[in-house]
Amino acid sequence: MAAHPMWRDESARRWVAQTTRIAAGGLRPGESPPGPVSEAAEEEVTRLLMRHRLAALVYDGHEEGRIGALSDSLADLCREVWCDTLRRNWAALDVAEGALVALAEAGVPAAPVGVMAQLCSPDPSQAPALRPAPRWRLVVETGERQRAAAALRGLGLERVTSDRAEPWVLQRRLGRHELRLALHATWSWRRGWRRRGCCAADHFLKWHCRHDGRGFWPRVEPHLLLQCGWAVQGGLRRGIWLFDLDREIRCRKPEWTRFVALARRAGLTRQAWLALDATRSWFGSPIPPEILDALAPHPWVRRRLPVLPPGADGLAGSGLARGWWLGAGQGAPVGEGLAP
């Protein structure tokens, strides 16, 4: 069987996996940062960093002294991505924070999720320069989305989807880039061949968020499960999605027993296990082994998973997370599990 194009250069893949893990703070005892990448492998390293959206992380690790020297061309590329990400996110943060204020003033309950929650929350778990964010997300009740869209129109956000679409998507031009804001009202997902789960926004806001003077903010465990669902839904194609999970785990320190109970009630233990196992493998995230054992599928199922080449360190191929064993029919889950 032909190798996935990701494995075209073994030395480049290993360099990217080790360097990004150390840059994220996952240095193992007795380990030294890798040396400069060879000229022969630099093109493949660049391709992998851009594909997984981790070039800004490498630059940050280089500037902080966590990783070794970079070639001039690779350092220039990573610096350019870092600066561009920071510019885009600062502009988007102004709009995002204005959106939260506008919704609060209009009396529309809403909670940021995903990257928007990581960057805007009172205790941010992500740095604006490290996380490219093409789409921002808000949870809004179905009956409140018309009012939400009207309130956000004053910020230049215009709806580009129909009333029946899920989620609604609003868009605004910011210089050379476009900011896309998704308004989620419900999630649904498969729990097996014949069963489905569903979580509405009003339930999420009531049971899985906390409220302070500024608005609603997702609690750690349901938000981590939500991000696991997104990573698996995308087939673990982007290393940045696993980096999101790593930041959430290291900065917000979930209560693991509560997370496991939530994943079991939602019927999403397999998805949670796959995402967390890949995150620990790549970034060395502090996930207790007994938690992964509690989430892991039956050994009979695990034996039928696609096998990664040795030393994969989380650089998963696009087909890894897809298949009947996830209980997701023809592919990854339709939505993200947040059942009560």
C-alpha positions, 0 to 999 in steps of 0.5 A: 500500500502506498504511503500517505504523502505525509510520510514522504520524508521521515527525518522531516516528520520526526523533526517537526513532531519533536520540535513542536512538542518541545516548543509547546513545553513537552520536553521529556526528561533527559531530552535535548532539542533537535539540531537544525533541519537539513537542507534536503528536508527543509522543503518538507518541514516547511510543508508540514509546518504550514499544513499543521499551522504550527509555524508560529509555535516554532518561532515562539519556541525559538525566541523563548530559547526552548528549541535550537537554531533554525536556518535563516529561511525557516526562521524568516518564514516562521516569523512572518507567520507569527506576525501575520497571525498576531495582526489578524487575531488582534483585529479579530479580537476587537470585533469578537469582544465588541460582539460579546458586549453587543450581545450582552447589551441586547440581552442575548445569552451567548457563550464563545467556544473553541478558539474564541473562548480560548482567546477571549476568556478571563483566563485565556489558554491560548496566545493570539500570535500562536493560533491562526483562527479562520472561524470564531464560534458562539453558542446562541439559542435558536430563538435568539439568533435573529436578535443576535444577528441584528445586534451584530450587524452594527459591527459590520457582521453580515449573515451569509447563510440561510435561516435553515442553515446550522450554524448561521455564519456571519462575515466581515472583511478585515483588511486582506482577510475575512472574519467568519463568526458561526452562531451554533444553536444545536449539535447532533452526533451518532452514538451508534448505528441507530442512536443519536445524541443532541444538545441544544444551546439553551441546555449548554448555556444552563448546564455547561457554562458559568456566568460572570459580569461579562457573560457566559463562559464554557466550563473546562470539561464540556469545552474540552469534550467539544474540542475533542469532537472537532478534532476527530470530526476533521480526521485529526488532519491539523496538528493545531487542533491537538495543540488547542487540546494541549493548551486547554489541558495544561492551562485549565487543568480539567477534572478528569473524572468529571470529563470521563463521566460527561463523555460516557453520558454523551456516548463519545468515549471513543472520540475523546480517547482518540483525540486525547491519546493523539494529543499526549503522543504528539505534545506530551500532554499531562493526561493520566494513563488511567483516564485514557484506559477508562475512555479506550474502546474494546481491544477488539475494536482497537486491533482494527484501527489503522496503524501509524508508522513507527514514531508517528508522534501524532502526525495522523493521516486524514483517514485515521479518525474515520470509520464505523468503529467511531459509531459515526456511520460514514465518517466522523461525528456529525456534531460534538457531544455535550449531552447532559 
